[in-house]
Amino acid sequence: MHTHILIPTDGSELSDEAIQYGTALAKAVNAKVTGVTVSSPFHFLSAEPEMIADTLESYRERMTTVAAQRLAKVKEAANAAGVSCEVAHVEHEHPYKAIIDVANNKVLTHSTIPVLVYRASRAGLSSPYFAAS
């Protein structure tokens, strides 16, 4: 059965839903949880307005705060479910690659281990938000 559940979060309502589902699953199967959030690296030239006004230091400070808020939701849900939880904040240009690095395997189509994908319950919205091994 599943022994470790990776729950990526981007702070969205859909990822909040996946956090609740993933921690409930972890409790049911006595698995541990790792929450992960990914921030884009700072770009000196960017089309994203918030990066243009930032310095490298202020951008990293802001992203650290945002990541801590996102990951606190995973910790709170895990604590409420009574499951072991670790968290990670990763800076990477491509979130899916960062998630793969944290999972240390090829998530979904590239996986050599069983992977369970949580799909949102809302009609028309289905994004993968966690992997279980």
Backbone as numpy.savetxt, mean C-alpha at the origin, in Angstrom:
# Nx Ny Nz CAx CAy CAz Cx Cy Cz
-2.29 -22.09 3.41 -3.14 -20.90 3.41 -2.26 -19.66 3.41
-2.87 -18.53 3.41 -2.13 -17.27 3.40 -1.43 -17.05 4.74
-0.18 -16.62 4.68 0.58 -16.36 5.90 1.00 -14.91 6.03
0.98 -14.18 4.93 1.44 -12.79 4.93 0.64 -12.01 3.89
0.03 -10.92 4.32 -0.80 -10.13 3.42 -0.19 -8.76 3.26
0.11 -8.39 2.01 0.66 -7.09 1.68 -0.49 -6.18 1.26
-0.61 -5.03 1.93 -1.70 -4.12 1.65 -1.13 -2.77 1.22
-1.05 -2.52 -0.10 -0.63 -1.20 -0.56 -1.75 -0.19 -0.33
-1.41 1.04 0.00 -2.42 2.08 0.17 -1.97 3.37 -0.48
-2.92 4.01 -1.15 -2.66 5.32 -1.74 -3.49 6.40 -1.05
-4.13 6.03 0.05 -4.92 6.98 0.81 -6.34 7.16 0.29
-6.69 6.45 -0.75 -8.03 6.59 -1.34 -9.06 5.81 -0.54
-10.32 6.11 -0.84 -11.42 5.40 -0.21 -11.38 3.91 -0.57
-11.00 3.61 -1.81 -10.92 2.21 -2.23 -9.82 1.46 -1.47
-8.69 2.11 -1.25 -7.65 1.41 -0.50 -8.04 1.27 0.96
-8.82 2.22 1.51 -9.32 2.07 2.88 -10.20 0.83 2.99
-11.00 0.61 1.96 -11.86 -0.58 1.91 -11.00 -1.86 1.87
-9.94 -1.82 1.07 -9.05 -2.98 0.96 -8.31 -3.23 2.28
-7.96 -2.17 3.01 -7.30 -2.31 4.31 -8.20 -3.09 5.26
-9.47 -2.71 5.30 -10.42 -3.40 6.19 -10.57 -4.88 5.79
-10.70 -5.12 4.51 -10.85 -6.49 4.03 -9.58 -7.30 4.30
-8.43 -6.72 3.98 -7.16 -7.43 4.15 -6.84 -7.77 5.59
-7.12 -6.84 6.51 -6.85 -7.12 7.93 -7.85 -8.13 8.48
-9.09 -8.07 8.01 -10.07 -9.08 8.43 -9.66 -10.47 7.94
-9.16 -10.53 6.71 -8.68 -11.80 6.18 -7.48 -12.30 6.98
-6.57 -11.39 7.30 -5.38 -11.77 8.09 -5.80 -12.37 9.43
-6.77 -11.75 10.07 -7.25 -12.27 11.35 -7.85 -13.66 11.17
-8.65 -13.83 10.12 -9.34 -15.10 9.89 -8.37 -16.25 9.63
-7.23 -15.96 8.98 -6.30 -17.03 8.62 -5.00 -16.97 9.43
-4.99 -16.10 10.46 -3.83 -15.96 11.34 -2.56 -15.59 10.56
-2.71 -14.59 9.69 -1.59 -14.11 8.88 -1.09 -12.78 9.44
0.11 -12.40 9.03 0.61 -11.07 9.39 0.35 -10.13 8.22
0.44 -8.82 8.49 0.13 -7.80 7.50 1.33 -6.88 7.34
1.59 -6.48 6.10 2.53 -5.41 5.82 1.80 -4.37 4.99
1.78 -3.14 5.49 1.19 -2.03 4.75 2.30 -1.30 4.03
2.05 -0.86 2.81 3.06 -0.13 2.04 2.39 1.02 1.29
3.08 2.15 1.25 2.65 3.27 0.43 3.85 3.77 -0.35
3.60 4.28 -1.54 4.68 4.68 -2.44 4.53 6.16 -2.79
5.63 6.89 -2.67 5.69 8.30 -3.07 6.57 8.41 -4.31
6.19 9.31 -5.20 7.04 9.59 -6.36 8.28 10.34 -5.91
9.41 10.09 -6.55 10.61 10.87 -6.24 10.39 12.33 -6.63
11.12 13.21 -6.00 11.04 14.64 -6.31 11.63 14.89 -7.68
10.95 15.70 -8.47 11.44 16.09 -9.79 11.67 17.59 -9.81
12.80 18.01 -10.28 13.09 19.44 -10.35 12.26 20.09 -11.45
11.96 19.36 -12.50 11.06 19.81 -13.55 9.86 18.88 -13.53
8.69 19.45 -13.31 7.53 18.60 -13.15 6.27 19.28 -13.66
5.34 18.47 -14.10 4.04 18.97 -14.50 3.08 18.99 -13.32
3.50 18.41 -12.19 2.66 18.38 -10.99 2.86 19.67 -10.21
1.80 20.48 -10.05 1.91 21.80 -9.43 2.52 21.78 -8.03
2.20 20.77 -7.23 2.74 20.75 -5.87 4.25 20.57 -5.84
4.82 19.97 -6.86 6.28 19.79 -6.90 6.99 21.08 -7.30
6.37 21.90 -8.11 7.01 23.12 -8.59 7.29 24.08 -7.43
6.36 24.18 -6.48 6.52 25.09 -5.35 7.41 24.51 -4.25
7.67 23.24 -4.29 8.45 22.56 -3.25 9.95 22.62 -3.49
10.69 22.52 -2.41 12.10 22.20 -2.48 12.19 20.71 -2.21
13.33 20.12 -2.47 13.50 18.70 -2.20 13.18 18.39 -0.74
13.71 19.20 0.16 13.50 18.95 1.59 12.03 19.07 1.98
11.35 20.12 1.53 9.95 20.29 1.92 9.06 19.22 1.28
9.40 18.80 0.07 8.64 17.75 -0.60 8.75 16.44 0.17
9.98 16.07 0.55 10.17 14.82 1.30 9.49 14.87 2.66
9.54 16.05 3.29 8.87 16.22 4.58 7.36 16.00 4.43
6.80 16.60 3.39 5.36 16.47 3.13 4.99 15.03 2.80
5.79 14.37 1.97 5.50 12.99 1.60 5.63 12.05 2.80
6.57 12.33 3.69 6.72 11.53 4.91 5.47 11.65 5.77
4.94 12.86 5.87 3.72 13.08 6.65 2.53 12.37 6.02
2.39 12.50 4.70 1.29 11.84 3.98 1.40 10.32 4.15
2.60 9.78 3.99 2.81 8.34 4.12 2.45 7.87 5.52
2.86 8.63 6.53 2.56 8.24 7.91 1.04 8.20 8.14
0.32 9.14 7.57 -1.15 9.15 7.70 -1.76 7.93 7.03
-1.29 7.61 5.84 -1.82 6.45 5.11 -1.53 5.16 5.87
-0.30 5.02 6.32 0.11 3.78 6.99 -0.50 3.64 8.38
-0.85 4.76 9.00 -1.52 4.71 10.30 -2.86 3.98 10.18
-3.53 4.14 9.04 -4.80 3.44 8.83 -4.60 1.93 8.80
-3.50 1.48 8.19 -3.20 0.05 8.16 -2.90 -0.45 9.57
-2.06 0.31 10.30 -1.72 -0.08 11.68 -2.97 -0.15 12.56
-3.83 0.86 12.47 -5.05 0.89 13.27 -5.95 -0.30 12.97
-6.12 -0.61 11.70 -6.97 -1.73 11.31 -6.37 -3.05 11.79
-5.05 -3.19 11.66 -4.38 -4.41 12.12 -4.49 -4.56 13.63
-4.29 -3.46 14.35 -4.41 -3.50 15.81 -5.83 -3.89 16.21
-6.82 -3.31 15.55 -8.22 -3.63 15.86 -8.53 -5.09 15.59
-7.88 -5.65 14.55 -8.09 -7.06 14.21 -7.21 -7.98 15.05
-6.23 -7.41 15.75 -5.34 -8.23 16.57 -4.32 -9.01 15.76
-3.86 -8.41 14.65 -2.86 -9.09 13.82 -1.55 -8.31 13.81
-0.47 -9.01 13.60 0.86 -8.42 13.53 0.95 -7.55 12.28
1.61 -6.39 12.41 1.66 -5.46 11.29 2.99 -4.74 11.23
3.53 -4.66 10.02 4.69 -3.84 9.72 4.27 -2.89 8.61
4.98 -1.75 8.49 4.65 -0.81 7.42 5.93 -0.36 6.74
5.77 0.11 5.49 6.92 0.60 4.72 6.49 1.76 3.85
7.33 2.79 3.83 7.14 3.92 2.92 8.28 3.85 1.92
7.94 3.78 0.65 8.94 3.61 -0.40 8.82 4.77 -1.39
9.95 5.27 -1.84 9.97 6.28 -2.89 10.37 5.59 -4.18
9.52 5.71 -5.19 9.80 5.03 -6.47 9.00 5.70 -7.57
9.56 5.74 -8.74 8.90 6.34 -9.90 7.65 5.56 -10.30
7.68 4.24 -10.13 6.57 3.37 -10.53 6.07 2.59 -9.32
4.89 2.96 -8.79 4.38 2.28 -7.59 4.30 0.77 -7.71
3.89 0.26 -8.88 3.76 -1.20 -9.00 5.12 -1.89 -8.80
6.19 -1.27 -9.28 7.52 -1.86 -9.10 7.93 -1.82 -7.63
7.60 -0.73 -6.96 7.91 -0.64 -5.53 7.15 -1.69 -4.74
5.89 -1.91 -5.11 5.09 -2.93 -4.43 5.69 -4.31 -4.67
6.12 -4.57 -5.89 6.77 -5.84 -6.20 8.04 -6.00 -5.38
8.82 -4.93 -5.27 10.05 -4.99 -4.46 9.73 -5.32 -3.01
8.70 -4.69 -2.47 8.32 -4.96 -1.09 7.83 -6.39 -0.95
7.04 -6.84 -1.90 6.54 -8.22 -1.87 7.63 -9.22 -2.17
8.71 -8.73 -2.79 9.84 -9.56 -3.20 9.42 -10.68 -4.13
8.42 -10.40 -4.96 8.09 -11.32 -6.04 7.27 -10.59 -7.09
6.94 -11.24 -8.14 6.23 -10.62 -9.25 4.73 -10.70 -8.99
4.18 -9.62 -8.50 2.77 -9.58 -8.13 1.90 -9.83 -9.37
0.82 -10.52 -9.13 -0.20 -10.85 -10.12 0.31 -11.74 -11.25
0.41 -11.24 -12.46 0.71 -12.11 -13.60 2.11 -12.70 -13.55
3.03 -12.10 -12.82 4.39 -12.60 -12.74 4.66 -13.41 -11.49
3.65 -13.65 -10.69 3.84 -14.30 -9.40 4.07 -15.80 -9.54
4.96 -16.31 -8.71 5.20 -17.75 -8.63 4.53 -18.33 -7.38
3.88 -17.46 -6.59 3.16 -17.90 -5.40 1.70 -17.50 -5.55
0.81 -18.13 -4.79 -0.60 -17.74 -4.89 -0.79 -16.28 -4.50
-1.59 -15.57 -5.27 -1.87 -14.16 -5.00 -3.38 -13.96 -5.01
-3.87 -13.30 -4.00 -5.28 -12.96 -3.91 -5.40 -11.47 -4.11
-6.25 -11.05 -5.02 -6.43 -9.63 -5.31 -7.80 -9.20 -4.82
-7.84 -8.13 -4.05 -9.10 -7.58 -3.60 -9.60 -6.60 -4.65
-10.81 -6.77 -5.08 -11.41 -5.86 -6.06 -12.52 -5.09 -5.35
-12.61 -3.81 -5.62 -13.60 -2.95 -4.97 -15.01 -3.45 -5.20
-15.87 -3.20 -4.23 -17.24 -3.67 -4.34 -18.13 -2.73 -5.14
-17.66 -1.54 -5.44 -18.46 -0.58 -6.20 -18.49 -0.96 -7.69
-19.64 -0.83 -8.28 -19.80 -1.16 -9.70 -18.88 -0.30 -10.55
-18.18 -0.94 -11.45 -17.32 -0.23 -12.38 -15.95 0.13 -11.84
-15.71 -0.09 -10.57 -14.40 0.23 -9.98 -13.76 -1.04 -9.48
-12.68 -1.44 -10.12 -12.01 -2.64 -9.66 -10.50 -2.48 -9.82
-9.85 -2.17 -8.71 -8.40 -2.02 -8.71 -7.81 -2.97 -7.69
-6.68 -3.60 -8.01 -6.07 -4.49 -7.04 -5.43 -3.68 -5.92
-5.68 -4.05 -4.67 -5.12 -3.32 -3.57 -4.34 -4.15 -2.57
-4.33 -5.44 -2.68 -3.42 -6.17 -1.82 -3.09 -7.53 -2.39
-2.00 -8.06 -1.93 -1.56 -9.38 -2.35 -1.36 -10.22 -1.11
-1.72 -11.47 -1.19 -1.57 -12.38 -0.05 -0.75 -13.58 -0.49
0.15 -14.00 0.37 0.92 -15.21 0.06 0.90 -16.14 1.23
